[in-house]
Amino acid sequence: MHTFNINRRQFLQSATASLALTSFGERGLDLINPAQPYRVGLIGTGWYGKSDLFRLIQVAPVEVVALCDVDKNMLNGAAKLVSERQKSGKTPRLYGDYRKMLAENPMDIVLIGTPDHWHALQTIDAVKAGANVYVQKPISVDVIEGEAMVAAARKYKKVVQVGTQRKSTPHLIDAKKNIVDAGLLGKIAHVEMCCYNHMRNNGNPPVQEVPAFLDYEMWTGPAPLRPYDGLPHLRWWRTFEEYGNGIMGDMCIHMFDTVRWMLDLGWPKKINSTGGIYVQSGGKSNIPDTQTATFEYDGLNCVWQQRSWGTPNNPDYPWSFTLYGEKGTLWGSTMKYDFIPVDKNAEKIHKDVVYEREKYPEDLKEERIELNAAPATRLHMLDFLSAIEKSSRPIADIEEGHISTASCLLANISMKTGRPVVYDPKKREIVGDKEATALLKRQYRQPWIHPEPNRV
């Protein structure tokens, strides 16, 4: 266990903290100064894996001891960047198999930035190896994987934080405290969530030879082995159900998780979804281009709508949530929020995303960085580290990530079966529906073995 040395003055200098500290100071988030740097490993050195790692390096003393990726070019590029970023200047040890990395390097923290079909096995193996884990969303590709991940975190008493960093987004923390919790909306009886971004990669690239620098067999792992038709990075893999759960699993989880956090919601009572490929049928992509889902609670429906074609219903909020209350409406996104009261004499409230360009000028040189998300991810990392110190649960604990992820996966099951689903998390079954229950667990490709909650 590391002994933390709190430096509140430094933390208060952060633009993020100066805006939001009064709203979430109860979390006890401060800069971390352990007696010795955290030993850190990263599995999956692509875009967001590196982004998460660089945010961690910015907020706490760490020593990145190992990196793992099946793409040698990506791995070597990440190693160079890490050696330039971390204080020691050392180059981490490099691996193509995460199991070997875990076996040869005692680590305090493992970050997981691989595609969705790898999250469960890597998280479970990492906590078994003694590490705390920061895993990207969605946590799993099927519901039983998520149940096993929660069971492993609890059995091995490790902190597992999920990359649903909207809970650590300053302007959304402000909206929860000063709009929702303050009662400005009154009774909230309807929620809408949406994504109208044109993010469904499509096309018909030819089958080709696997390049020597890529271990495609290991990249595929427990998922079905598709014929290789180009590097799967940069969203190509997300367009296939073999590796993820479409835009529902990629984007709905963020907004649904945010809504659940803001309104203190647990498992939905019932989930119903419809959709399919209605417009973009010309390429190989097999995920829906159009989908609607309803997550039912007592006296409240949370409705999700996605289209990867056409225009958004509100150009200012193309990926967002909307809380409808008797006294007003709250629009929220990663970029801003707007409160619109019913009373025309009452004040409208607007807040924008916080940036930290001056405090972290290196962000401006980072390839493909989401500058709007960087402050939120830094706070998310601080919350993760605080939970490790206190042996407590972080704001985006694995169980909360599982509920949000599983709900989205259940929506896809509803769409495929053509009927509503009611999930019983205690029995781990869809009530009264054996056919749908069978879809809670995907078949793994040999020799990989699907994790089970009672055998982690």
C-alpha positions as CSV (number, residue, x, y, z in Angstrom):
1,M,0.0,0.0,0.0
2,H,1.3,3.4,-1.0
3,T,1.3,6.3,1.6
4,F,-0.2,9.4,0.0
5,N,1.1,12.9,0.5
6,I,-1.7,15.3,-0.3
7,N,-0.8,18.5,-2.1
8,R,-4.1,20.4,-2.2
9,R,-2.5,23.7,-3.2
10,Q,-1.2,22.3,-6.5
11,F,-4.5,20.6,-7.2
12,L,-6.4,23.8,-6.7
13,Q,-4.3,25.5,-9.3
14,S,-5.9,23.2,-11.9
15,A,-8.6,24.9,-14.0
16,T,-10.8,21.8,-13.5
17,A,-10.5,22.0,-9.8
18,S,-11.2,25.7,-9.5
19,L,-14.4,25.2,-11.4
20,A,-15.7,22.0,-9.8
21,L,-14.0,21.3,-6.5
22,T,-16.9,22.7,-4.5
23,S,-19.2,20.4,-6.4
24,F,-17.3,17.2,-5.8
25,G,-14.9,17.9,-3.0
26,E,-16.5,15.1,-1.1
27,R,-14.6,12.7,-3.3
28,G,-11.3,13.8,-1.7
29,L,-9.6,14.1,-5.1
30,D,-6.1,15.6,-4.8
31,L,-2.8,15.2,-6.5
32,I,-1.1,11.9,-5.6
33,N,2.4,11.7,-4.3
34,P,3.1,8.1,-3.2
35,A,6.4,7.2,-1.5
36,Q,7.3,5.2,-4.6
37,P,5.9,5.5,-8.1
38,Y,3.1,3.1,-9.1
39,R,4.3,0.3,-11.3
40,V,2.0,0.5,-14.4
41,G,1.4,-1.7,-17.4
42,L,-0.8,-1.0,-20.5
43,I,-2.5,-3.7,-22.6
44,G,-3.5,-2.2,-25.9
45,T,-1.3,0.7,-27.1
46,G,-3.6,2.2,-29.6
47,W,-5.3,5.6,-29.6
48,Y,-7.2,5.5,-26.3
49,G,-4.9,3.1,-24.5
50,K,-2.1,5.7,-24.9
51,S,-4.5,8.5,-24.1
52,D,-5.5,7.0,-20.7
53,L,-1.9,6.2,-19.9
54,F,-0.7,9.7,-20.6
55,R,-3.4,11.2,-18.4
56,L,-2.3,8.9,-15.6
57,I,1.3,10.0,-16.0
58,Q,0.1,13.6,-15.7
59,V,-1.5,13.3,-12.4
60,A,0.6,10.9,-10.3
61,P,4.2,9.6,-10.1
62,V,4.2,6.3,-12.1
63,E,6.8,4.0,-13.7
64,V,5.4,2.4,-16.8
65,V,7.2,-0.9,-16.6
66,A,5.6,-2.8,-19.5
67,L,3.5,-2.4,-22.6
68,C,1.6,-5.1,-24.6
69,D,0.2,-5.0,-28.1
70,V,-0.1,-7.5,-30.9
71,D,0.9,-4.8,-33.5
72,K,4.7,-4.4,-33.2
73,N,4.6,-1.1,-35.1
74,M,2.1,0.4,-32.7
75,L,3.9,-1.1,-29.7
76,N,7.3,0.3,-30.6
77,G,5.8,3.7,-31.3
78,A,4.1,3.7,-27.9
79,A,7.3,2.7,-26.2
80,K,9.1,5.7,-27.7
81,L,6.4,8.1,-26.6
82,V,6.2,6.6,-23.0
83,S,10.0,7.0,-22.6
84,E,9.7,10.6,-23.5
85,R,6.7,11.2,-21.2
86,Q,7.6,9.4,-18.0
87,K,10.0,11.0,-15.5
88,S,12.5,8.2,-15.5
89,G,12.9,8.3,-19.2
90,K,13.0,4.5,-19.3
91,T,11.6,2.4,-22.1
92,P,9.1,-0.1,-20.8
93,R,9.5,-3.8,-21.5
94,L,7.5,-4.8,-24.6
95,Y,5.2,-7.8,-25.1
96,G,3.0,-9.4,-27.7
97,D,1.1,-11.6,-25.2
98,Y,-0.4,-9.9,-22.1
99,R,-0.2,-13.2,-20.1
100,K,3.5,-13.1,-20.3
101,M,3.6,-9.4,-19.4
102,L,1.5,-10.1,-16.3
103,A,3.6,-13.1,-15.3
104,E,6.9,-11.3,-15.5
105,N,6.1,-7.9,-14.1
106,P,4.6,-7.2,-10.6
107,M,2.3,-4.2,-11.2
108,D,0.2,-2.0,-9.1
109,I,-2.0,-0.8,-12.0
110,V,-2.9,-2.3,-15.4
111,L,-4.7,-0.2,-18.0
112,I,-6.7,-2.0,-20.6
113,G,-7.3,-0.3,-23.9
114,T,-7.9,-3.3,-26.2
115,P,-11.0,-4.0,-28.3
116,D,-14.1,-4.9,-26.4
117,H,-13.8,-8.7,-27.0
118,W,-10.6,-8.8,-24.9
119,H,-11.7,-6.7,-21.8
120,A,-13.1,-9.6,-19.7
121,L,-10.2,-12.0,-19.9
122,Q,-7.5,-9.3,-19.5
123,T,-9.3,-7.6,-16.5
124,I,-9.8,-10.9,-14.7
125,D,-6.2,-12.1,-15.3
126,A,-4.8,-8.7,-14.2
127,V,-6.6,-8.7,-10.9
128,K,-5.6,-12.3,-10.3
129,A,-2.0,-11.1,-10.9
130,G,-2.4,-8.6,-8.1
131,A,-3.1,-5.4,-10.1
132,N,-5.8,-2.8,-9.8
133,V,-7.4,-2.2,-13.2
134,Y,-8.6,0.7,-15.3
135,V,-10.6,-0.8,-18.2
136,Q,-12.2,0.9,-21.1
137,K,-15.9,0.8,-21.7
138,P,-17.9,-1.2,-22.5
139,I,-16.5,-3.6,-20.0
140,S,-17.6,-6.7,-21.9
141,V,-19.1,-8.2,-25.1
142,D,-21.6,-10.3,-23.3
143,V,-23.4,-10.2,-20.0
144,I,-21.9,-13.2,-18.3
145,E,-18.4,-11.8,-19.0
146,G,-19.4,-8.7,-17.0
147,E,-20.8,-10.8,-14.1
148,A,-17.4,-12.6,-14.0
149,M,-15.5,-9.4,-14.0
150,V,-17.4,-8.1,-11.0
151,A,-16.9,-11.4,-9.2
152,A,-13.2,-11.3,-9.8
153,A,-12.8,-7.8,-8.6
154,R,-14.6,-8.6,-5.4
155,K,-12.8,-12.0,-4.8
156,Y,-9.3,-10.5,-5.2
157,K,-10.2,-7.3,-3.5
158,K,-8.9,-5.0,-6.3
159,V,-10.1,-1.6,-7.5
160,V,-11.5,-1.7,-11.0
161,Q,-12.4,1.6,-12.5
162,V,-14.3,1.8,-15.8
163,G,-13.5,4.5,-18.4
164,T,-17.0,6.1,-18.2
165,Q,-15.4,9.4,-17.4
166,R,-18.6,11.5,-17.8
167,K,-18.9,11.0,-14.0
168,S,-15.7,13.0,-13.7
169,T,-16.5,15.6,-16.3
170,P,-16.5,19.0,-14.5
171,H,-19.5,20.7,-16.2
172,L,-21.6,17.5,-15.8
173,I,-20.7,17.2,-12.2
174,D,-21.9,20.8,-11.9
175,A,-25.1,19.9,-13.7
176,K,-25.8,17.0,-11.3
177,K,-25.2,19.1,-8.2
178,N,-26.7,22.5,-9.2
179,I,-29.5,21.4,-11.5
180,V,-30.6,17.8,-10.8
181,D,-29.8,17.5,-7.1
182,A,-30.9,21.1,-6.4
183,G,-34.4,20.2,-7.7
184,L,-34.5,22.7,-10.5
185,L,-36.0,20.1,-12.8
186,G,-38.7,19.0,-10.3
187,K,-40.0,15.5,-11.0
188,I,-38.1,13.9,-13.8
189,A,-40.5,11.6,-15.8
190,H,-38.7,11.1,-19.1
191,V,-35.2,10.8,-20.5
192,E,-33.9,10.8,-24.0
193,M,-30.4,9.9,-25.2
194,C,-29.0,9.9,-28.7
195,C,-26.1,9.5,-31.0
196,Y,-26.3,10.8,-34.6
197,N,-22.6,10.8,-35.4
198,H,-21.6,9.2,-38.7
199,M,-19.3,6.7,-37.1
200,R,-20.3,3.4,-38.6
201,N,-17.3,2.5,-40.8
202,N,-18.4,0.6,-43.8
203,G,-16.8,-0.6,-47.1
204,N,-15.7,-3.7,-48.9
205,P,-11.9,-4.0,-48.6
206,P,-10.4,-7.1,-50.1
207,V,-9.1,-10.1,-48.1
208,Q,-5.3,-9.8,-47.9
209,E,-2.3,-11.3,-46.3
210,V,-1.7,-10.5,-42.6
211,P,1.3,-8.2,-42.3
212,A,4.4,-9.6,-40.4
213,F,4.1,-7.0,-37.7
214,L,0.6,-8.0,-36.6
215,D,-0.3,-11.2,-34.7
216,Y,-3.8,-11.4,-36.1
217,E,-4.5,-14.7,-34.3
218,M,-3.8,-13.1,-30.9
219,W,-5.7,-9.9,-31.9
220,T,-8.8,-12.1,-32.5
221,G,-8.3,-14.1,-29.4
222,P,-11.7,-15.5,-28.1
223,A,-13.7,-13.9,-30.9
224,P,-14.6,-15.4,-34.3
225,L,-11.7,-15.3,-36.7
226,R,-12.8,-13.1,-39.7
227,P,-10.8,-13.2,-42.9
228,Y,-8.2,-10.5,-42.6
229,D,-9.1,-7.5,-44.8
230,G,-6.9,-4.7,-43.4
231,L,-5.7,-3.4,-40.0
232,P,-8.7,-3.6,-37.6
233,H,-7.6,-0.4,-35.8
234,L,-9.3,3.0,-36.0
235,R,-12.9,1.8,-35.8
236,W,-12.9,-0.9,-38.4
237,W,-13.3,-3.6,-35.8
238,R,-16.2,-1.7,-34.2
239,T,-18.3,-2.1,-37.3
240,F,-18.5,-5.9,-36.6
241,E,-20.7,-7.7,-34.0
242,E,-17.9,-10.2,-33.7
243,Y,-15.8,-7.8,-31.6
244,G,-18.3,-5.4,-30.0
245,N,-21.9,-4.4,-29.7
246,G,-22.2,-1.6,-32.3
247,I,-23.0,2.0,-31.5
248,M,-25.2,0.8,-28.7
249,G,-22.3,-0.7,-26.9
250,D,-19.9,2.0,-27.9
251,M,-21.8,5.3,-27.3
252,C,-25.1,4.5,-25.5
253,I,-23.2,3.2,-22.5
254,H,-21.6,6.6,-21.9
255,M,-24.9,8.5,-21.9
256,F,-26.9,5.8,-20.1
257,D,-24.3,5.5,-17.5
258,T,-24.3,9.3,-17.0
259,V,-28.1,9.3,-16.7
260,R,-28.0,6.5,-14.2
261,W,-25.4,8.4,-12.1
262,M,-27.3,11.6,-12.2
263,L,-30.7,10.0,-11.3
264,D,-29.3,7.3,-9.0
265,L,-30.8,4.5,-11.1
266,G,-30.0,0.8,-10.9
267,W,-30.9,-2.1,-13.2
268,P,-33.8,-1.3,-15.6
269,K,-37.0,-3.2,-15.0
270,K,-37.5,-4.0,-18.7
271,I,-35.6,-3.3,-21.9
272,N,-37.1,-3.1,-25.4
273,S,-35.2,-2.4,-28.6
274,T,-35.8,-2.3,-32.3
275,G,-33.5,-1.5,-35.2
276,G,-31.3,-2.8,-38.0
277,I,-29.5,-1.9,-41.2
278,Y,-32.0,0.4,-42.8
279,V,-29.8,2.7,-45.0
280,Q,-26.1,1.8,-45.1
281,S,-26.3,-1.7,-46.6
282,G,-23.6,-1.5,-49.1
283,G,-20.6,-2.6,-47.2
284,K,-19.4,-5.4,-44.8
285,S,-20.5,-3.7,-41.6
286,N,-23.0,-5.9,-39.7
287,I,-23.9,-3.5,-36.9
288,P,-27.2,-1.6,-37.0
289,D,-27.2,1.9,-38.6
290,T,-30.5,2.7,-36.8
291,Q,-31.6,1.6,-33.4
292,T,-34.1,2.7,-30.7
293,A,-34.1,1.3,-27.1
294,T,-36.2,1.9,-24.1
295,F,-34.9,1.3,-20.6
296,E,-37.9,1.2,-18.3
297,Y,-38.0,2.2,-14.6
298,D,-40.9,3.0,-12.3
299,G,-42.5,6.2,-13.6
300,L,-39.6,6.8,-16.0
301,N,-38.5,5.7,-19.4
302,C,-35.0,6.3,-20.7
303,V,-35.1,6.2,-24.5
304,W,-32.0,5.8,-26.7
305,Q,-32.0,6.7,-30.4
306,Q,-29.1,6.3,-32.8
307,R,-28.6,6.9,-36.5
308,S,-25.3,6.8,-38.4
309,W,-26.9,8.7,-41.3
310,G,-28.9,11.8,-41.8
311,T,-28.8,14.8,-39.4
312,P,-29.3,15.1,-35.6
313,N,-32.6,16.3,-34.2
314,N,-30.6,19.0,-32.4
315,P,-27.4,20.0,-34.2
316,D,-26.0,21.4,-30.9
317,Y,-26.4,18.1,-29.1
318,P,-25.7,15.2,-31.6
319,W,-24.5,12.9,-28.9
320,S,-26.2,13.7,-25.7
321,F,-28.8,13.1,-23.0
322,T,-31.9,15.1,-22.2
323,L,-33.7,15.1,-18.8
324,Y,-37.3,16.2,-18.9
325,G,-38.7,17.5,-15.6
326,E,-41.9,19.2,-14.7
327,K,-40.0,22.4,-14.0
328,G,-37.6,22.3,-16.9
329,T,-35.3,20.5,-19.2
330,L,-31.6,19.7,-19.0
331,W,-29.6,19.0,-22.2
332,G,-26.1,17.5,-21.6
333,S,-23.2,16.4,-23.6
334,T,-19.4,16.0,-23.4
335,M,-19.1,19.6,-24.6
336,K,-21.7,21.6,-22.5
337,Y,-25.1,21.6,-20.8
338,D,-28.2,23.8,-21.0
339,F,-30.9,24.1,-18.5
340,I,-34.2,25.5,-19.9
341,P,-36.8,26.3,-17.2
342,V,-40.6,26.0,-17.8
343,D,-41.0,29.4,-16.1
344,K,-40.2,32.0,-18.7
345,N,-39.2,34.4,-16.0
346,A,-36.6,32.0,-14.5
347,E,-33.0,32.0,-15.6
348,K,-31.6,29.7,-18.2
349,I,-28.2,28.2,-17.2
350,H,-25.4,27.3,-19.6
351,K,-22.0,25.7,-18.9
352,D,-19.2,24.7,-21.3
353,V,-16.6,22.0,-21.1
354,V,-13.5,22.8,-19.2
355,Y,-10.1,22.8,-21.0
356,E,-6.7,22.7,-19.5
357,R,-4.5,23.7,-22.4
358,E,-2.3,26.1,-20.3
359,K,-1.7,23.6,-17.5
360,Y,-1.0,20.7,-19.8
361,P,0.6,22.2,-23.0
362,E,1.8,18.7,-24.0
363,D,-1.8,17.9,-24.7
364,L,-1.7,20.2,-27.8
365,K,1.0,18.0,-29.4
366,E,-0.6,14.7,-28.7
367,E,-2.0,13.0,-31.8
368,R,-5.8,12.5,-31.9
369,I,-6.2,13.7,-28.3
370,E,-9.8,14.6,-27.3
371,L,-9.0,17.9,-25.5
372,N,-12.5,18.1,-24.1
373,A,-12.1,14.7,-22.5
374,A,-8.6,15.1,-21.1
375,P,-9.5,17.0,-17.9
376,A,-12.3,14.4,-17.2
377,T,-9.9,11.5,-17.7
378,R,-7.4,13.1,-15.3
379,L,-10.0,13.5,-12.6
380,H,-11.1,9.9,-13.3
381,M,-7.6,8.7,-12.8
382,L,-7.3,10.7,-9.5
383,D,-10.6,9.1,-8.3
384,F,-9.2,5.7,-9.3
385,L,-6.0,6.3,-7.3
386,S,-7.9,7.6,-4.3
387,A,-10.0,4.4,-4.2
388,I,-6.8,2.3,-4.3
389,E,-5.4,4.3,-1.3
390,K,-8.7,4.0,0.7
391,S,-9.5,0.5,-0.4
392,S,-12.9,1.9,-1.5
393,R,-14.9,1.8,-4.6
394,P,-14.3,4.4,-7.3
395,I,-16.9,6.6,-8.9
396,A,-17.1,4.3,-12.0
397,D,-16.7,1.0,-10.1
398,I,-16.8,-2.2,-12.2
399,E,-20.3,-3.1,-10.9
400,E,-21.7,0.2,-12.1
401,G,-19.9,-0.3,-15.4
402,H,-21.4,-3.7,-15.6
403,I,-25.0,-2.5,-15.1
404,S,-24.6,0.1,-17.8
405,T,-22.8,-2.2,-20.2
406,A,-25.1,-5.2,-19.7
407,S,-28.2,-3.0,-20.2
408,C,-26.9,-2.0,-23.6
409,L,-26.1,-5.6,-24.5
410,L,-29.6,-6.6,-23.3
411,A,-31.0,-4.0,-25.7
412,N,-29.2,-5.7,-28.5
413,I,-30.7,-9.1,-27.4
414,S,-34.1,-7.5,-27.4
415,M,-33.6,-6.2,-30.9
416,K,-32.4,-9.7,-32.1
417,T,-35.2,-11.6,-30.5
418,G,-37.9,-9.1,-31.3
419,R,-39.3,-8.9,-27.8
420,P,-38.7,-7.1,-24.5
421,V,-36.3,-8.6,-22.0
422,V,-36.3,-8.6,-18.2
423,Y,-32.9,-9.5,-16.7
424,D,-32.6,-11.1,-13.2
425,P,-29.0,-10.3,-12.1
426,K,-29.3,-12.7,-9.1
427,K,-30.3,-15.7,-11.2
428,R,-28.3,-14.4,-14.2
429,E,-31.1,-15.1,-16.6
430,I,-33.7,-13.4,-18.8
431,V,-37.0,-14.1,-17.0
432,G,-39.2,-16.6,-18.8
433,D,-37.1,-16.6,-22.0
434,K,-34.6,-19.5,-22.5
435,E,-33.8,-18.4,-26.1
436,A,-32.8,-14.9,-24.9
437,T,-31.0,-16.3,-21.9
438,A,-28.8,-18.3,-24.2
439,L,-27.6,-15.0,-25.7
440,L,-26.2,-13.8,-22.4
441,K,-23.0,-15.7,-23.1
442,R,-21.2,-15.9,-26.4
443,Q,-19.3,-18.9,-27.6
444,Y,-15.5,-18.5,-27.3
445,R,-13.1,-19.6,-30.0
446,Q,-10.9,-22.4,-28.9
447,P,-8.6,-22.7,-26.9
448,W,-9.9,-19.7,-25.0
449,I,-12.3,-20.4,-22.1
450,H,-15.2,-18.2,-21.3
451,P,-15.0,-16.9,-17.7
452,E,-17.8,-17.8,-15.2
453,P,-18.8,-15.7,-12.2
454,N,-18.4,-18.7,-9.8
455,R,-15.1,-19.9,-11.2
456,V,-12.8,-16.8,-11.4
